[in-house]
Amino acid sequence: MGERRNPAETIVQHFYNAPQGSKIDLLVHALEAEHMQSVLVFSRTKHGADKISRRLERTGIASAAIHSNRTQSQREKALEGFKEGKFRVLVATDIAARGIDVSGISHVINYDIPQYPEDYIHRIGRTGRAGASGDAITFVSREELQYLTRIEKFVGKRYMVNAYPGFTAAPQQAHTSANVSSSSRSGRTVPQHDNKRHPQSGRTGGHDDKRRTQSGRTGPQNDKRYTPQAGRKKPEHKKMDSYSSDSSNAGWSNY
């Protein structure tokens, strides 16, 4: 039997612009703005899971984190507290979440997009079980567009990346949010290059004229190398002077 390539029809998928530096603020906003009863949040790293859980706790949102660095007792305690409703949010890594079998999860939030589309299907499959409806929310940063493209190819469907209602990213992050939206619609991830580091034909760059001078371009060396003047007399070459290393006759001498 082959692996499942499409999420259950009971799962509603949402994709939102989320500059990496604003993801934690967006998560807090979403948890406070919407009625989310039992939320499973996925983090790519163990350090990230702990960081997310601590921030939620400081905000007053009961949460716990599970990953491979936690002891078996700590993982069991966090999981039981999540099942009983003591923790509204459980933050987990993919490895730690393999043993999670909790019914009634209302929302799955991909704080970080998984690198492999199969993991995405497994993640969001934790909600919408037994005919119940569920929501899968995915935060998309510009750096993660390649992973979104992989998911789209895997399931054979295109997804729209929208702005989260009522949320405004920090000013320094606003331009990255706009780039996510335009790139996702075109289906391409266009890397941003620095003209000075990657000079190309037709671009401006501080080292273009000196490093990549070609016939037809202007540059301080072009006139001498490629445009000899008719009738110009060839200059006479003088013999080069050399330095003698003989201490008994130190000084400059001709060949």
C-alpha positions as CSV (number, residue, x, y, z in Angstrom):
1,M,0.0,0.0,0.0
2,G,1.5,3.3,-1.1
3,E,1.8,6.3,1.2
4,R,-0.8,8.9,1.3
5,R,-0.1,11.9,-0.9
6,N,-3.1,14.1,-0.1
7,P,-4.5,15.3,3.3
8,A,-7.9,14.2,4.5
9,E,-10.8,16.2,3.0
10,T,-11.8,17.2,6.6
11,I,-8.7,19.3,7.0
12,V,-8.8,22.9,5.9
13,Q,-5.3,24.2,5.0
14,H,-4.1,27.8,5.4
15,F,-0.8,29.3,4.3
16,Y,0.2,32.7,5.7
17,N,3.1,35.1,5.1
18,A,5.4,35.0,8.0
19,P,8.9,36.6,7.9
20,Q,11.2,34.5,10.1
21,G,11.7,37.2,12.7
22,S,7.9,37.7,13.1
23,K,6.7,34.1,13.4
24,I,6.5,34.1,17.1
25,D,4.5,37.3,17.2
26,L,2.2,35.8,14.5
27,L,1.7,32.6,16.6
28,V,0.7,34.6,19.7
29,H,-1.6,36.7,17.6
30,A,-3.3,33.7,16.1
31,L,-3.8,31.9,19.4
32,E,-5.3,35.0,21.0
33,A,-7.5,36.0,18.0
34,E,-9.0,32.6,17.2
35,H,-10.8,30.0,19.2
36,M,-8.2,27.2,19.3
37,Q,-8.8,24.6,21.9
38,S,-6.1,22.0,21.4
39,V,-3.1,23.1,19.2
40,L,-0.1,21.1,18.1
41,V,2.7,23.3,16.9
42,F,5.6,21.9,14.9
43,S,9.1,23.3,15.2
44,R,12.1,22.1,13.1
45,T,14.6,22.2,16.0
46,K,14.7,21.2,19.7
47,H,16.0,24.7,20.6
48,G,13.2,26.3,18.6
49,A,10.5,24.2,20.4
50,D,11.8,25.3,23.8
51,K,12.0,28.9,22.7
52,I,8.4,28.9,21.4
53,S,7.0,27.2,24.5
54,R,8.8,29.7,26.8
55,R,7.4,32.7,24.9
56,L,3.9,31.3,25.0
57,E,4.1,30.7,28.8
58,R,5.3,34.3,29.3
59,T,2.3,35.5,27.3
60,G,-0.1,33.5,29.5
61,I,-0.8,30.6,27.1
62,A,-0.3,27.2,28.8
63,S,2.1,25.2,26.7
64,A,4.7,22.4,26.9
65,A,7.4,21.2,24.6
66,I,8.5,17.7,23.8
67,H,11.7,16.6,21.9
68,S,14.5,14.1,22.0
69,N,16.4,16.0,24.7
70,R,13.5,15.6,27.2
71,T,13.5,12.5,29.4
72,Q,10.8,9.9,29.0
73,S,9.1,11.1,32.2
74,Q,9.1,14.7,30.9
75,R,7.6,13.7,27.6
76,E,4.9,11.6,29.2
77,K,4.0,14.4,31.6
78,A,3.7,16.9,28.8
79,L,1.6,14.6,26.6
80,E,-0.8,13.7,29.5
81,G,-1.2,17.4,30.3
82,F,-2.0,18.1,26.7
83,K,-4.6,15.3,26.5
84,E,-6.2,16.5,29.7
85,G,-6.4,20.1,28.6
86,K,-3.9,21.4,31.1
87,F,-1.7,22.6,28.2
88,R,-3.5,24.3,25.4
89,V,-0.5,24.1,23.1
90,L,2.0,21.3,22.6
91,V,5.2,22.2,20.8
92,A,7.0,19.3,19.2
93,T,9.6,18.3,16.7
94,D,8.9,15.7,14.0
95,I,10.8,12.9,15.8
96,A,9.1,13.4,19.2
97,A,5.7,13.7,17.5
98,R,5.9,10.2,16.1
99,G,4.5,8.7,19.3
100,I,1.7,11.3,19.7
101,D,-1.7,9.7,19.4
102,V,-4.1,12.4,20.7
103,S,-7.7,12.7,19.5
104,G,-9.5,16.0,19.3
105,I,-6.6,18.2,18.1
106,S,-8.4,21.2,16.6
107,H,-5.4,22.9,15.0
108,V,-2.0,21.9,13.7
109,I,0.4,24.8,13.1
110,N,3.6,24.4,11.1
111,Y,5.8,27.1,12.7
112,D,8.5,25.8,10.4
113,I,7.7,24.2,7.1
114,P,9.1,20.6,6.9
115,Q,11.8,20.0,4.3
116,Y,10.0,16.9,3.0
117,P,6.4,16.9,1.8
118,E,5.8,13.5,3.4
119,D,6.4,15.0,6.8
120,Y,3.9,17.8,6.0
121,I,1.2,15.2,5.3
122,H,2.0,13.3,8.5
123,R,1.9,16.5,10.6
124,I,-1.4,17.8,9.5
125,G,-2.9,14.3,9.6
126,R,-2.9,14.7,13.4
127,T,-6.1,16.8,13.1
128,G,-9.4,16.2,11.2
129,R,-9.6,12.6,12.4
130,A,-12.6,10.3,12.7
131,G,-14.7,12.6,10.4
132,A,-14.1,15.7,12.6
133,S,-13.0,18.9,11.0
134,G,-9.6,20.3,11.6
135,D,-7.4,23.3,10.5
136,A,-3.8,23.1,9.4
137,I,-2.0,26.5,9.5
138,T,1.4,26.9,7.9
139,F,3.7,29.9,8.3
140,V,5.7,30.7,5.2
141,S,8.9,32.8,5.1
142,R,10.7,33.7,2.0
143,E,13.5,31.2,2.8
144,E,11.0,28.4,3.0
145,L,9.3,28.9,-0.4
146,Q,11.3,26.0,-1.8
147,Y,9.7,23.6,0.7
148,L,6.2,24.9,-0.2
149,T,7.0,24.2,-3.9
150,R,7.9,20.6,-3.0
151,I,4.6,20.2,-1.1
152,E,2.7,21.5,-4.1
153,K,4.4,19.1,-6.5
154,F,3.8,16.2,-4.1
155,V,0.1,16.7,-3.7
156,G,-0.4,18.1,-7.2
157,K,-2.1,21.3,-6.0
158,R,-1.2,25.0,-5.8
159,Y,-1.7,27.0,-2.6
160,M,-2.2,30.7,-2.1
161,V,-0.1,32.4,0.6
162,N,-2.1,35.2,2.2
163,A,-1.6,37.8,4.9
164,Y,-2.9,36.8,8.3
165,P,-6.0,38.9,9.1
166,G,-5.3,41.6,11.6
167,F,-1.6,41.0,11.8
168,T,1.1,43.4,10.7
169,A,4.7,42.3,10.7
170,A,7.4,44.5,12.1
171,P,8.5,47.3,9.6
172,Q,11.9,45.7,9.0
173,Q,10.2,42.5,8.0
174,A,7.5,44.0,5.7
175,H,9.5,43.6,2.4
176,T,10.2,39.9,3.0
177,S,6.5,39.3,3.5
178,A,5.7,40.9,0.1
179,N,8.3,38.8,-1.6
180,V,6.7,35.6,-0.3
181,S,3.3,36.5,-1.8
182,S,4.5,37.4,-5.3
183,S,7.0,34.5,-5.6
184,S,4.5,31.9,-4.4
185,R,1.9,32.9,-7.0
186,S,4.5,32.6,-9.8
187,G,5.5,29.2,-8.5
188,R,9.2,30.1,-8.6
189,T,11.7,30.9,-5.9
190,V,13.9,33.7,-7.2
191,P,17.1,34.1,-5.2
192,Q,18.2,37.7,-4.5
193,H,21.7,38.4,-5.7
194,D,24.1,41.2,-4.9
195,N,25.3,42.9,-8.1
196,K,28.7,43.6,-6.6
197,R,29.2,40.0,-5.7
198,H,27.7,38.5,-8.8
199,P,28.5,40.9,-11.7
200,Q,26.7,39.9,-14.9
201,S,26.4,41.4,-18.4
202,G,24.2,44.4,-18.3
203,R,24.4,44.9,-14.6
204,T,26.2,47.5,-12.7
205,G,29.0,46.6,-10.3
206,G,32.0,48.1,-8.7
207,H,34.4,45.5,-10.2
208,D,32.8,44.9,-13.6
209,D,35.0,47.2,-15.7
210,K,38.3,45.9,-14.3
211,R,37.6,42.2,-13.8
212,R,35.4,41.4,-16.9
213,T,36.5,43.9,-19.5
214,Q,35.4,42.7,-23.0
215,S,35.5,44.1,-26.5
216,G,32.9,46.8,-26.8
217,R,32.9,47.7,-23.1
218,T,34.3,50.9,-21.7
219,G,37.1,50.5,-19.2
220,P,40.5,52.0,-18.3
221,Q,42.3,49.0,-19.8
222,N,40.2,48.5,-23.0
223,D,41.7,51.3,-25.0
224,K,45.3,49.9,-24.6
225,R,44.5,46.2,-25.1
226,Y,41.8,46.2,-27.8
227,T,41.9,49.5,-29.7
228,P,45.4,50.1,-31.2
229,Q,45.7,53.3,-33.1
230,A,46.7,53.2,-36.7
231,G,50.2,54.6,-37.4
232,R,51.2,54.5,-33.8
233,K,54.9,53.9,-33.3
234,K,55.8,50.9,-31.3
235,P,57.6,52.2,-28.1
236,E,61.1,51.1,-27.4
237,H,61.6,48.8,-24.5
238,K,64.3,49.5,-22.0
239,K,66.3,46.8,-20.4
240,M,65.0,45.9,-16.9
241,D,67.2,46.6,-14.0
242,S,67.8,43.9,-11.5
243,Y,68.9,43.9,-7.8
244,S,72.1,42.1,-7.0
245,S,71.9,40.0,-3.8
246,D,75.7,39.8,-3.7
247,S,76.6,41.6,-0.5
248,S,80.0,42.4,-1.8
249,N,78.6,44.4,-4.7
250,A,75.2,45.5,-3.4
251,G,73.4,48.0,-5.5
252,W,71.4,48.3,-8.8
253,S,73.1,47.0,-11.9
254,N,72.1,46.4,-15.6
255,Y,72.0,43.1,-17.3
